[in-house]
């Protein structure tokens, strides 16, 4: 794989709404974005990765009031839990942004002023349905009827009739350019989300209420201090704030427009209709791609406090390990579709593929090199079987996995990787180095060193998914941090240099111990 792409790369998650503690869905998106960021760094790109918390809006104000606290006190506490989750799950963000920060208020007020200068804001009266939980306005035609006859949003959240003075954004003005954008190949994926948004815009766009006067927890509207901005104007602007907007910063020049906004499928409208329209109005470049991933279901059910099935991702990480959890989430679910998880599924997948296959391959190979070769590596002439295995491993690691990760098809890329692991284990069984030790010691050395080369390639390739464990294995086999980028997979001379160095293989430490499910408590 050639490592020639040096262009900057900017990836963001949706900023999380911290009216409750993080759940597994928050972790899923953060891990996926981290895999993307790490993958692009390993390709040699200058990566900017941003995540954070969206702390304004009526939902936060009401939650704080229920608890007898100020919204800022609630925001400070709850935002801390999301940052703790990111750090625990090894999510390598460059900035964790909070919408209460002063620079974010300046950025939001600047984009507002630019939209006003474009003639796209006007004062009127809003009457309509609003979902506090979604922080979204809905047309009557979009609503559902609940079991008790109550009106519900498309997301099955309660809506309430709202009447107040409001600033409006001329969203209808941008209907045609938005349709053109949505039909642009690659802007919105997967295709199902793109088709949904095209249909939404083709129905006709109404101007959007973009301020509130019924509460004051938010960014003040310039020149209208009794108004606070609609939370999505504020929230979406975070992607600019993190680059130093409104200043003409090096980061803005280098990283905007964003290469990828990674979001959940339930907020695609905000990112592919409202956000591009705001940017068009403010005369700013549009993001290159928005990807709306699916939901993560608990044993096939959407997580809900009422069902009592909300999962703490930190508890899962403590129980099964951070890297096995990361691997499971990227391997198990076809990214973009809904997927399901359970503790049993995590244990089954991690044991079969990480512990029994890759972990065992590395452990027994390195143990035999340490025990039977004194840990010393040497030049050898590979047989046709050796060459065939190394070619298969190289193709999976340098070509197939990167090509699939480029398309955000993580499970497909990992499938190619694990097939190469299986090929290595089959090769071990066929070559039987424990028998060769007695009958042909030189051939045994060739077999073990072929496997050593394969393990190095496999560990380099899977780093974005299991960074801690892959790093620990690369440490054990003496591969320096500078030698771990994807371009090094095409370095034909690295093994010769390794042989000539002072490195010797020591007794290995197991990388992926088998997982066990906790015993069920007696009823």
C-alpha positions in Angstrom: 0.0 0.0 0.0 1.5 3.3 -1.0 1.5 5.9 1.7 1.4 9.1 -0.4 -1.7 10.8 0.9 -0.5 13.7 3.0 -3.6 15.8 2.8 -5.2 17.0 6.1 -8.2 15.1 7.4 -10.9 16.4 9.7 -13.3 14.0 11.4 -16.0 14.8 14.0 -18.6 13.0 16.0 -21.9 14.5 16.9 -21.4 16.3 20.2 -23.3 14.4 22.8 -26.2 15.8 24.7 -25.4 15.3 28.4 -28.8 15.2 30.1 -27.9 11.7 31.2 -24.8 9.5 31.5 -23.2 8.0 28.4 -24.7 4.8 27.0 -23.3 2.2 24.6 -24.5 4.2 21.6 -22.4 7.1 22.5 -19.4 4.8 22.9 -20.1 3.1 19.5 -19.9 6.4 17.6 -16.9 7.6 19.5 -15.0 4.3 18.9 -15.9 4.3 15.2 -14.7 7.9 14.8 -11.5 7.0 16.6 -10.9 4.0 14.3 -11.2 6.4 11.4 -8.8 9.0 12.9 -6.2 6.4 13.8 -6.5 4.7 10.4 -5.9 8.1 8.6 -3.0 8.9 10.9 -1.4 5.5 10.1 -1.7 6.4 6.4 0.4 9.5 7.1 -2.3 12.1 7.1 -2.4 15.1 9.4 -5.6 14.4 11.3 -7.9 16.6 13.4 -10.5 14.7 15.5 -13.1 16.5 17.5 -15.8 15.4 19.8 -17.5 16.9 22.9 -20.8 17.8 24.5 -23.8 19.9 23.4 -24.9 21.5 26.7 -27.6 24.1 25.9 -31.3 23.8 25.2 -34.7 23.4 26.9 -34.0 19.7 27.8 -31.0 20.6 29.9 -32.7 23.6 31.5 -35.7 21.4 32.5 -33.5 18.6 33.8 -31.5 21.1 36.0 -34.7 22.6 37.3 -36.0 19.1 38.3 -32.8 18.6 40.3 -32.8 22.0 41.9 -29.5 23.0 40.2 -28.4 25.5 37.7 -28.0 24.3 34.1 -24.3 25.1 34.2 -23.8 22.9 37.3 -25.6 20.0 35.6 -23.6 20.6 32.4 -20.3 20.6 34.2 -21.0 17.3 35.9 -22.5 15.5 33.0 -19.9 16.6 30.4 -17.3 15.2 32.7 -18.8 11.7 32.4 -18.6 11.9 28.6 -14.9 13.0 28.7 -14.2 10.2 31.1 -15.8 7.7 28.7 -13.7 8.9 25.8 -10.5 8.7 27.8 -11.4 5.2 29.1 -12.2 3.9 25.6 -8.9 5.3 24.2 -10.7 7.7 21.9 -7.8 9.9 20.7 -9.6 13.3 20.2 -7.6 16.4 19.5 -10.3 18.6 21.1 -13.2 17.8 23.4 -15.4 20.8 22.8 -18.1 22.1 25.2 -20.7 24.5 23.9 -20.6 26.5 27.2 -17.1 27.7 26.3 -16.5 31.3 25.4 -14.9 30.7 22.0 -18.0 28.7 21.0 -20.3 31.5 21.9 -18.3 33.8 19.8 -18.3 31.4 16.8 -22.1 30.9 17.1 -22.8 34.6 17.3 -20.6 35.2 14.3 -22.4 32.6 12.1 -25.7 34.2 13.2 -24.5 37.6 12.1 -23.4 36.3 8.7 -26.8 34.7 8.2 -28.4 38.0 9.2 -26.2 39.9 6.8 -27.3 37.5 4.0 -30.9 38.6 4.6 -31.8 35.1 5.8 -33.1 35.9 9.3 -36.4 37.6 10.2 -38.5 38.1 13.3 -42.0 36.4 13.5 -44.2 34.3 15.7 -43.8 30.5 16.0 -46.7 28.2 16.5 -46.2 24.6 16.1 -45.1 21.2 17.5 -41.8 20.9 19.3 -40.1 17.8 20.9 -38.0 18.8 23.9 -36.3 15.4 23.9 -35.2 15.7 20.2 -34.8 19.5 20.4 -36.6 19.5 17.0 -39.6 21.1 15.3 -42.0 18.8 13.5 -44.8 19.4 11.0 -48.2 18.0 11.7 -47.8 15.6 8.9 -44.7 14.0 10.5 -46.4 13.2 13.8 -47.6 9.8 15.0 -50.4 9.0 17.5 -49.3 7.3 20.7 -51.2 4.6 22.6 -53.0 7.2 24.7 -53.8 9.4 21.7 -50.9 11.7 22.4 -49.0 13.1 19.5 -45.4 11.7 19.1 -42.5 12.7 16.9 -41.1 10.4 14.2 -38.6 9.3 16.9 -41.6 8.3 19.3 -40.8 11.2 21.6 -43.5 13.5 23.1 -44.2 16.8 21.4 -45.8 19.9 22.8 -47.5 22.9 21.1 -45.3 25.9 21.3 -46.2 29.5 20.7 -43.6 32.3 21.0 -41.8 35.1 19.3 -38.9 33.7 17.2 -36.3 34.5 14.7 -36.7 32.5 11.5 -34.2 31.3 9.0 -35.1 31.3 5.3 -34.6 27.6 4.9 -37.0 27.6 1.9 -34.6 29.8 0.0 -32.1 26.9 -0.1 -34.3 24.1 -1.3 -32.8 23.8 -4.8 -29.1 24.0 -3.8 -29.8 21.5 -1.0 -31.3 19.0 -3.4 -28.3 19.4 -5.7 -26.0 18.8 -2.7 -27.9 15.7 -1.5 -27.8 14.2 -5.0 -24.0 14.7 -5.1 -22.3 11.3 -5.0 -20.6 10.7 -1.7 -22.0 13.6 0.3 -24.5 11.6 2.3 -24.1 7.9 3.0 -25.4 5.3 3.3 -27.8 5.5 0.3 -30.9 4.9 2.4 -30.2 8.1 4.4 -29.6 10.0 1.2 -32.9 8.9 -0.3 -34.7 9.8 2.8 -33.4 13.3 2.9 -34.0 13.9 -0.8 -37.6 12.9 -0.3 -37.8 15.2 2.7 -36.5 18.2 0.8 -38.6 17.4 -2.3 -41.8 17.7 -0.2 -40.9 21.4 0.2 -39.0 23.2 3.0 -40.6 25.7 5.4 -38.6 28.4 7.1 -37.1 27.3 10.4 -37.6 28.8 13.8 -34.0 29.5 15.1 -34.5 31.2 18.5 -36.4 30.8 21.7 -37.6 33.3 24.3 -39.3 30.8 26.8 -35.9 30.0 28.5 -32.5 31.6 28.6 -30.1 28.6 28.7 -28.2 29.1 25.5 -26.2 31.4 23.3 -27.6 34.9 23.2 -28.9 36.2 19.9 -26.8 39.2 18.9 -28.9 42.3 19.3 -31.9 40.4 20.8 -30.8 39.5 24.3 -34.2 38.1 25.2 -33.7 35.4 22.6 -31.3 32.4 22.8 -30.4 30.5 19.6 -32.2 27.3 18.7 -29.9 24.7 20.1 -29.0 23.2 16.7 -27.7 26.5 15.4 -25.4 26.6 18.4 -24.6 22.8 18.3 -23.7 22.5 14.7 -21.4 25.5 14.8 -19.1 23.5 17.1 -17.4 22.0 14.1 -16.1 25.5 13.2 -15.4 26.6 16.8 -12.8 23.8 17.2 -10.8 25.2 14.3 -10.7 28.7 15.7 -13.6 30.2 13.7 -14.3 33.1 13.3 -10.5 33.9 13.1 -8.5 33.1 10.0 -6.5 30.4 11.8 -4.1 27.9 10.4 -6.5 25.2 11.5 -9.4 26.7 9.6 -7.2 27.0 6.5 -5.9 23.4 6.8 -9.0 21.4 8.0 -12.2 23.1 6.8 -14.3 21.9 5.2 -14.6 18.8 7.3 -13.9 15.5 5.6 -16.4 13.6 7.6 -19.2 14.3 10.0 -20.0 10.9 11.7 -23.5 11.0 13.2 -26.4 8.8 14.2 -29.2 8.2 11.7 -31.7 10.1 13.8 -29.9 13.4 13.3 -29.2 13.3 9.6 -31.7 16.0 8.8 -29.9 18.5 11.0 -26.5 17.8 9.4 -27.5 17.5 5.8 -30.4 20.0 5.5 -30.1 22.6 8.2 -26.3 22.7 8.6 -25.5 23.0 4.9 -28.1 25.8 4.6 -26.6 27.7 7.5 -23.2 27.4 5.9 -24.4 28.5 2.4 -26.0 31.5 4.1 -22.8 32.3 5.9 -20.8 31.8 2.7 -18.7 29.0 4.2 -17.6 25.8 2.4 -19.7 22.7 3.0 -18.5 19.5 4.6 -17.4 16.8 2.2 -19.2 13.8 3.7 -21.8 13.0 6.3 -22.3 9.4 7.3 -25.4 8.4 9.4 -24.6 5.2 11.2 -27.3 2.9 12.6 -28.3 2.2 16.2 -26.8 -0.4 18.5 -29.5 -2.6 20.0 -29.3 -4.4 23.3 -30.2 -8.0 22.5 -32.2 -6.7 19.5 -34.0 -4.0 21.5 -33.4 -0.2 21.4 -32.1 0.9 24.8 -34.6 2.6 27.0 -34.7 3.7 30.6 -38.2 2.4 30.9 -37.1 -1.0 29.7 -34.2 -1.0 32.1 -31.7 -2.1 29.4 -29.5 0.9 29.2 -25.8 -0.2 29.2 -22.9 1.6 30.8 -20.0 1.3 28.3 -17.5 1.8 31.0 -18.9 -1.2 32.8 -18.5 -3.3 29.6 -14.9 -2.0 29.2 -14.1 -3.0 32.8 -15.7 -6.4 32.4 -14.2 -7.4 29.0 -11.4 -5.0 28.3 -11.3 -1.9 26.1 -9.8 -3.4 23.0 -12.0 -6.5 23.0 -15.1 -4.2 23.2 -13.8 -2.0 20.5 -13.0 -5.0 18.3 -16.5 -6.5 18.8 -18.3 -3.3 18.0 -16.4 -2.7 14.7 -16.4 -6.4 13.7 -19.9 -7.5 14.6 -22.0 -4.7 13.0 -22.1 -3.7 9.3 -21.4 -0.1 9.8 -24.4 2.0 8.7 -26.9 -0.6 9.6 -28.5 -1.3 13.0 -26.7 -4.0 15.0 -27.2 -5.9 18.2 -24.9 -6.8 21.1 -24.9 -8.8 24.3 -22.3 -9.9 26.8 -22.4 -13.4 25.4 -21.8 -12.2 21.9 -18.8 -10.0 23.0 -17.2 -13.0 24.8 -17.9 -15.4 21.9 -16.4 -13.1 19.2 -13.4 -12.0 21.3 -12.5 -15.5 22.3 -12.9 -17.0 18.9 -11.0 -14.3 17.0 -8.7 -12.4 19.4 -7.8 -15.0 22.0 -8.0 -18.4 20.2 -6.9 -17.2 16.8 -4.7 -14.1 16.7 -3.6 -14.1 20.4 -2.7 -17.8 20.3 -0.9 -17.4 17.0 1.3 -14.7 18.4 1.9 -16.5 21.7 2.9 -19.9 20.4 5.0 -18.4 17.6 7.0 -16.1 19.8 7.3 -18.8 22.5 8.8 -21.2 20.0 11.2 -18.6 18.7 12.3 -17.8 22.2 12.6 -21.4 23.3 13.9 -23.1 20.2 15.9 -20.4 18.5 17.2 -18.6 21.6 15.1 -15.6 20.4 17.5 -15.0 17.5 16.3 -14.1 14.0 18.3 -14.9 10.9 18.1 -14.7 7.1 16.3 -17.6 5.5 15.2 -18.6 2.0 11.4 -18.8 2.0 9.7 -21.8 0.4 6.7 -21.5 -2.0 4.4 -22.2 1.0 6.1 -19.4 3.0 5.8 -16.9 0.1 2.1 -17.8 -0.5 1.2 -17.2 3.1 3.1 -13.9 3.3 1.4 -12.8 0.0 -2.0 -13.5 1.4 -1.3 -11.7 4.7 0.2 -8.7 2.9 -2.8 -8.4 0.6 -5.2 -8.5 3.5 -3.2 -6.0 5.6 -1.9 -3.6 3.0 -4.7 -3.7 0.4 -8.1 -5.2 1.5 -8.4 -3.8 5.1 -7.3 -0.3 4.1 -9.6 -0.2 1.1 -12.6 -1.3 3.2 -11.8 1.1 6.0 -11.6 3.9 3.5 -15.3 3.1 2.7 -16.1 2.9 6.4 -16.8 -0.8 5.9 -15.0 -1.8 9.1 -16.5 -5.3 9.5 -15.6 -6.2 5.9 -12.0 -5.0 6.4 -11.7 -6.9 9.6 -13.1 -10.0 7.9 -10.3 -9.9 5.4 -7.8 -9.5 8.3 -9.2 -12.4 10.4 -9.1 -14.7 7.3 -5.4 -14.0 7.0 -5.0 -14.9 10.7 -6.9 -18.2 10.0 -4.5 -18.8 7.1 -1.5 -18.4 9.5 -3.0 -20.9 11.9 -3.6 -23.4 9.2 -0.1 -22.9 8.0 1.2 -23.7 11.5 -0.8 -26.9 11.6 0.4 -27.9 8.1 4.1 -27.1 8.7 4.2 -28.5 12.3 7.3 -26.7 13.5 7.3 -28.8 16.7 8.0 -31.8 14.4 10.5 -29.9 12.3 12.5 -29.2 15.4 13.6 -32.8 15.4 13.6 -33.5 11.7 14.7 -30.3 10.0 15.7 -27.4 12.4 16.5 -25.0 9.6 13.1 -25.5 8.1 11.6 -24.9 11.6 13.4 -21.6 11.7 12.1 -20.6 8.3 8.5 -21.5 9.3 8.7 -19.5 12.6 10.3 -16.5 11.0 7.6 -16.5 8.2 5.0 -16.4 11.0 7.0 -13.6 12.8 6.8 -11.5 9.6 3.0 -12.3 9.2 2.4 -11.3 12.9 4.1 -8.0 12.4 1.9 -7.2 9.3 -1.3 -8.3 11.1 -0.5 -6.2 14.2 0.3 -3.1 12.2 -3.0 -3.4 10.2 -5.3 -3.9 13.1 -3.9 -1.0 15.2 -6.9 1.4 14.6 -9.3 -1.1 16.1 -7.2 -2.5 19.1 -4.5 0.2 19.6 -3.4 -0.8 23.0 -3.1 -4.5 22.4 -1.6 -4.2 18.9 0.9 -1.7 20.3 1.9 -4.1 23.1 2.4 -6.9 20.5 4.5 -4.7 18.3 6.6 -3.7 21.3 7.2 -7.4 22.0 8.5 -8.0 18.5 10.7 -4.9 18.5 8.8 -2.8 15.9 9.4 0.9 16.8 6.6 3.5 16.7 8.2 5.0 13.6 7.9 1.6 11.8 4.2 1.1 12.5 2.6 3.2 9.7 0.9 1.5 6.9 3.6 2.4 4.4 5.9 0.1 6.3 3.9 -2.8 5.2 5.5 -2.3 1.7 9.0 -2.1 3.2 10.8 -5.2 1.8 14.0 -4.7 3.8 12.6 -4.3 7.3 13.2 -7.9 8.3 16.8 -7.8 7.1 17.3 -4.7 9.3 15.6 -6.4 12.2 17.9 -9.4 11.9 20.9 -7.1 11.9 19.8 -5.3 14.9 20.3 -6.4 18.5 16.7 -7.4 18.9 15.9 -10.9 20.4 12.5 -12.4 21.0 11.9 -12.9 24.7 9.3 -14.9 26.5 6.1 -13.4 25.3 3.3 -12.0 27.4 -0.2 -13.1 26.4 -1.9 -10.3 24.5 -5.6 -11.5 24.4 -6.4 -13.7 27.4 -9.7 -15.6 27.1 -12.8 -13.8 28.5 -15.3 -15.4 30.8 -18.9 -14.4 31.4 -19.7 -13.6 35.0 -21.7 -16.2 36.8 -25.4 -15.5 37.0 -26.5 -14.5 40.4 -29.0 -16.8 42.2 -32.5 -15.6 42.0 
